[in-house]
Amino acid sequence: MAFSIRTRLTFWYVSLLMISFLSMGAIFSYSLYSTFITRIDAQISSVADMLPHTVINPKGQLFLPGDFAIMLERFFGIRTSGNHIQILEPHGKVVAVSSGLGKLTLPLDKETYANAIKGVSTFETIKQRGQFSVRMISRPVILKGRGLVAIVQVGSSLELMEEVFRSLFYIFIFGAAASLVIAGVIGWFLARKALGPVTAITATARRIGAENLNERIEVDNRGDEIGKLATTVNEMIERLEDSFKQIKQFSADASHELKTPLTILKGEMEIALRGHGDAEFMREVIESSLEEVDRMSGIVKSLLDLTKIGVEKEAATLEQVHLEIVLMERFEHFKRFALDRGVTLKVVKNEPAVVEADPLRIGQLFYNLIDNAIKYTGKGGQVELSVYKEKEKAVFKVKDTGVGIMSEDLPHVFDRFYRVDKARTREAGGAGLGLSICKEIVETYGGTISVESSHGAGTLFTVTLPLASGS
């Protein structure tokens, strides 16, 4: 059976309190018992020290007057009331007892008798059936030249101590039980109060769905654990909201981008069906259709690239990539293309710079940025490429003298399907995904990408990537 956190906290609190009570009770009882026994041992030991002078005459013989108890009290000041006194001869036979013992006798076991023969006193507690226990000392009386002449036993009832302990036991049991009940109620209340915000968080989290991701959990105190939990949940919901927005926008944009070439294809096919078999006309229709197919293929390929890059963030295969080599490969690739468009393509700086990344993705990054720069630079314009090291970063720059980007468009150039000039983009065959792919690639390898531009004054893209260790 699964218990709530509130129930478990209360149980742990009460259990800990009960263990504390038991520990304190055990320590207190042991200390009090030790104090009682020490005082009683001192008392009976004092009496046992005085007795040999009263029962042994100067010749070393036992001297036991008939009024033994009275003599002890009046002449020697030895109090017999409350003390059980017993005198034994060397062989263990009882020869005198105090009046307090009545018909009872104090036992003398083999171990105690063996100690007496050796001259060792023995303290022990005697438990009597139906009566209170007795604390007793067995002290031997040994004289030079004669050895053991008597054994003096003095006992004291533990009635007072046992009554005190019995009273304390009942007080402790009832007091502890009452304290545990009160503590349990208070603990339940405090746990309920402390976990109240968690209940509110749970209720709010259950209410939140795809339709109301803008709702947030109220945070009263951001400094405590509950506040931190609520803040974390709010941040998670915010990320989910952003993701849902991106997915909706992505779906809408993808549908729109694919819808346009499909509509064109359908229209051209319908025109072709109504045609009269003109070969030249049919050729133009097929060429136009192929262009739209290529456009759709490019969109699908870009979408697949974005998906693959997102997966690669979790488990990217890293290799050492020399950016200066990649730059020269891309320069040679685009040199003819730039010449055909009347654009001057040149490498301004190309220093050795090594990063840890996937060579294919870095090549794709360079390709997209250089391709964009050439396409959006008019005839007679110029595109400059640079690779160099700056502190702990590798820097790749693409600068062109093209049409530039309006200030209101700059914050969105890396958004998926965002196109600054839709007419020019469609002429160039783009779908607005190239820069989004560049951003995903750069962020996958812990880098940054930025853009600086003004309308009519060209554009500068700057990519920074962490240098490989030891480079």
DOBABA-379261 format. One line per 4 residues: number of its first residue (from 0); for each residue z, x, y of C-alpha. Coordinates in steps of 0.25 Angstrom, whole numbers. Example, Ala and Ser with C-alpha at 12.3 -4.5 7.8 and 13.67 -1.06 7.14 Angstrom:
BEGIN
0	31 49 -18 ~ 29 55 -4;
END
This chain:
BEGIN
0	0 0 0 ~ -4 6 13 ~ 6 5 24 ~ 4 5 39;
4	7 17 48 ~ 18 9 55 ~ 24 6 41 ~ 23 21 37;
8	28 26 50 ~ 40 17 49 ~ 43 21 34 ~ 42 36 38;
12	51 34 50 ~ 62 26 41 ~ 60 36 30 ~ 62 48 39;
16	74 41 45 ~ 80 38 31 ~ 78 52 27 ~ 85 57 39;
20	97 48 37 ~ 98 52 23 ~ 98 67 27 ~ 108 65 38;
24	117 57 29 ~ 116 67 18 ~ 119 79 27 ~ 131 71 34;
28	137 67 21 ~ 136 81 15 ~ 142 87 28 ~ 153 76 28;
32	156 78 13 ~ 157 93 15 ~ 167 92 26 ~ 176 82 18;
36	176 91 6 ~ 178 104 14 ~ 190 97 21 ~ 196 92 8;
40	194 105 1 ~ 202 112 12 ~ 213 102 11 ~ 214 102 -5;
44	213 117 -5 ~ 224 118 6 ~ 233 110 -3 ~ 229 118 -16;
48	233 131 -8 ~ 247 126 -6 ~ 250 120 -19 ~ 252 133 -27;
52	264 136 -18 ~ 270 123 -22 ~ 268 123 -37 ~ 270 137 -41;
56	284 143 -40 ~ 286 158 -36 ~ 286 162 -51 ~ 272 156 -52;
60	276 144 -60 ~ 271 130 -58 ~ 282 122 -50 ~ 280 107 -50;
64	292 99 -44 ~ 293 84 -48 ~ 290 79 -34 ~ 277 88 -33;
68	270 79 -23 ~ 282 77 -14 ~ 285 92 -14 ~ 271 96 -10;
72	271 87 2 ~ 286 89 7 ~ 288 104 4 ~ 274 109 4;
76	266 100 13 ~ 256 97 3 ~ 250 83 5 ~ 249 76 -9;
80	244 63 -3 ~ 229 63 -3 ~ 229 76 -12 ~ 228 76 -27;
84	236 88 -32 ~ 237 93 -46 ~ 243 105 -52 ~ 239 111 -66;
88	244 122 -74 ~ 236 133 -78 ~ 230 126 -90 ~ 225 114 -82;
92	237 105 -85 ~ 241 96 -74 ~ 256 98 -70 ~ 257 91 -57;
96	249 81 -48 ~ 251 75 -35 ~ 255 60 -34 ~ 242 57 -28;
100	235 59 -41 ~ 243 49 -49 ~ 238 49 -63 ~ 225 56 -60;
104	223 71 -62 ~ 213 81 -55 ~ 203 86 -66 ~ 202 101 -69;
108	189 104 -76 ~ 185 117 -83 ~ 178 123 -72 ~ 189 121 -62;
112	199 126 -72 ~ 191 138 -75 ~ 190 141 -60 ~ 205 139 -59;
116	207 150 -69 ~ 198 159 -61 ~ 207 156 -49 ~ 196 148 -42;
120	198 135 -35 ~ 189 123 -37 ~ 185 112 -28 ~ 179 99 -34;
124	177 84 -32 ~ 183 75 -43 ~ 177 61 -44 ~ 187 51 -50;
128	182 38 -56 ~ 186 26 -47 ~ 192 35 -37 ~ 189 44 -25;
132	184 58 -28 ~ 194 70 -26 ~ 191 84 -21 ~ 199 94 -28;
136	203 108 -29 ~ 208 116 -41 ~ 215 128 -37 ~ 221 138 -47;
140	235 145 -44 ~ 234 159 -49 ~ 246 169 -48 ~ 245 184 -51;
144	250 187 -65 ~ 250 173 -70 ~ 236 168 -67 ~ 233 153 -66;
148	246 146 -64 ~ 241 132 -59 ~ 230 124 -54 ~ 231 116 -42;
152	222 104 -39 ~ 221 97 -26 ~ 212 85 -24 ~ 209 76 -12;
156	203 62 -13 ~ 189 61 -7 ~ 192 46 -4 ~ 191 47 11;
160	178 56 10 ~ 171 46 0 ~ 175 34 9 ~ 169 41 21;
164	157 44 13 ~ 156 30 8 ~ 157 24 22 ~ 147 34 27;
168	137 30 16 ~ 138 15 19 ~ 137 18 34 ~ 125 27 32;
172	118 18 22 ~ 119 6 31 ~ 117 14 44 ~ 104 21 38;
176	99 8 33 ~ 100 1 46 ~ 95 13 54 ~ 82 13 44;
180	80 -1 46 ~ 81 0 62 ~ 72 13 61 ~ 62 6 53;
184	61 -6 63 ~ 60 4 74 ~ 50 13 67 ~ 41 1 64;
188	42 -3 78 ~ 39 11 84 ~ 28 13 74 ~ 22 0 77;
192	22 3 92 ~ 17 17 90 ~ 5 12 81 ~ 2 0 90;
196	-9 7 97 ~ -15 11 84 ~ -16 -4 80 ~ -23 -6 94;
200	-32 5 91 ~ -36 -1 77 ~ -38 -15 83 ~ -47 -9 94;
204	-55 0 84 ~ -57 -12 75 ~ -63 -20 86 ~ -72 -10 91;
208	-86 -11 85 ~ -100 -7 88 ~ -101 -19 98 ~ -88 -15 106;
212	-88 1 106 ~ -84 1 120 ~ -70 -4 117 ~ -59 7 117;
216	-45 8 113 ~ -34 8 124 ~ -26 21 125 ~ -12 20 131;
220	-8 34 129 ~ -19 45 126 ~ -8 56 123 ~ -2 50 111;
224	-8 50 97 ~ -12 35 98 ~ -18 37 111 ~ -26 49 105;
228	-31 40 93 ~ -35 29 103 ~ -43 39 111 ~ -49 45 99;
232	-54 31 94 ~ -59 28 108 ~ -67 41 108 ~ -73 38 94;
236	-77 24 99 ~ -83 30 111 ~ -91 39 102 ~ -95 27 93;
240	-99 19 106 ~ -108 31 110 ~ -114 32 97 ~ -117 17 96;
244	-124 18 109 ~ -132 30 105 ~ -136 23 92 ~ -140 10 100;
248	-148 18 110 ~ -154 27 100 ~ -158 15 91 ~ -164 8 104;
252	-171 20 108 ~ -177 23 94 ~ -181 9 93 ~ -188 10 106;
256	-195 23 104 ~ -200 19 90 ~ -204 5 95 ~ -214 11 105;
260	-223 19 96 ~ -222 8 85 ~ -227 -2 96 ~ -238 7 100;
264	-242 9 85 ~ -242 -6 82 ~ -251 -9 95 ~ -261 2 91;
268	-262 -3 77 ~ -264 -17 81 ~ -275 -12 91 ~ -282 -4 80;
272	-282 -16 71 ~ -289 -24 81 ~ -299 -13 83 ~ -314 -13 79;
276	-314 0 71 ~ -316 9 82 ~ -313 23 76 ~ -310 30 89;
280	-301 18 93 ~ -294 19 79 ~ -292 34 81 ~ -285 32 94;
284	-276 21 88 ~ -272 30 77 ~ -269 42 86 ~ -261 34 95;
288	-253 28 83 ~ -251 42 77 ~ -245 46 91 ~ -235 35 90;
292	-232 39 75 ~ -229 53 80 ~ -220 48 91 ~ -212 39 81;
296	-211 51 72 ~ -206 60 83 ~ -195 49 86 ~ -191 48 72;
300	-191 63 70 ~ -182 65 83 ~ -173 54 78 ~ -172 61 64;
304	-169 74 71 ~ -158 68 79 ~ -152 62 66 ~ -153 75 59;
308	-146 83 71 ~ -135 73 71 ~ -133 76 56 ~ -134 91 58;
312	-122 91 68 ~ -113 88 56 ~ -119 99 47 ~ -128 108 54;
316	-134 120 48 ~ -132 132 57 ~ -141 145 58 ~ -142 156 68;
320	-154 152 77 ~ -160 162 87 ~ -163 154 99 ~ -172 164 105;
324	-181 164 92 ~ -181 148 93 ~ -186 149 107 ~ -197 158 105;
328	-202 150 93 ~ -202 137 102 ~ -209 145 113 ~ -220 149 104;
332	-221 135 99 ~ -222 128 113 ~ -230 139 120 ~ -243 133 116;
336	-239 118 119 ~ -233 122 133 ~ -246 130 136 ~ -255 117 133;
340	-246 109 142 ~ -247 119 153 ~ -232 123 153 ~ -227 137 154;
344	-217 140 142 ~ -209 152 143 ~ -196 159 138 ~ -188 163 150;
348	-176 169 141 ~ -175 171 126 ~ -162 179 122 ~ -156 179 108;
352	-147 168 106 ~ -142 163 92 ~ -136 150 89 ~ -131 143 76;
356	-140 131 74 ~ -151 125 65 ~ -164 132 69 ~ -172 120 67;
360	-164 112 77 ~ -164 123 87 ~ -179 124 86 ~ -180 109 88;
364	-171 110 101 ~ -180 121 107 ~ -192 113 103 ~ -188 100 110;
368	-183 106 123 ~ -196 115 124 ~ -205 104 120 ~ -198 94 131;
372	-199 105 142 ~ -214 107 139 ~ -218 92 138 ~ -211 89 151;
376	-216 101 159 ~ -229 98 166 ~ -241 107 166 ~ -239 120 174;
380	-224 119 171 ~ -215 129 164 ~ -204 129 152 ~ -194 140 151;
384	-186 143 139 ~ -173 151 138 ~ -164 156 127 ~ -152 165 130;
388	-137 166 128 ~ -126 162 138 ~ -111 165 134 ~ -109 159 120;
392	-121 150 121 ~ -136 151 118 ~ -144 144 129 ~ -158 138 128;
396	-165 133 140 ~ -178 125 142 ~ -183 124 157 ~ -195 117 161;
400	-202 113 175 ~ -206 99 170 ~ -204 86 175 ~ -188 86 174;
404	-178 75 172 ~ -173 65 181 ~ -158 66 184 ~ -155 52 179;
408	-162 56 165 ~ -154 69 163 ~ -142 64 157 ~ -151 56 146;
412	-161 67 142 ~ -154 70 129 ~ -152 55 125 ~ -160 50 114;
416	-173 43 117 ~ -171 46 132 ~ -184 50 139 ~ -184 54 154;
420	-199 51 156 ~ -203 41 145 ~ -218 41 148 ~ -218 57 148;
424	-210 57 136 ~ -219 48 128 ~ -231 56 133 ~ -224 68 127;
428	-221 61 114 ~ -206 62 115 ~ -195 51 111 ~ -184 56 119;
432	-176 62 108 ~ -180 77 110 ~ -168 80 119 ~ -159 72 111;
436	-162 80 99 ~ -160 93 107 ~ -146 88 111 ~ -142 85 97;
440	-147 99 92 ~ -139 106 103 ~ -126 99 101 ~ -127 100 86;
444	-125 115 88 ~ -115 114 99 ~ -124 117 111 ~ -127 109 123;
448	-140 105 130 ~ -142 102 145 ~ -153 98 154 ~ -156 101 169;
452	-167 94 176 ~ -172 87 189 ~ -185 79 190 ~ -197 87 192;
456	-190 100 192 ~ -190 103 177 ~ -179 103 166 ~ -169 113 160;
460	-163 111 146 ~ -152 120 142 ~ -147 122 128 ~ -134 130 124;
464	-130 133 110 ~ -118 141 105 ~ -122 155 101 ~ -120 159 86;
468	-108 167 83 ~ -111 182 85 ~ -123 180 93;
END
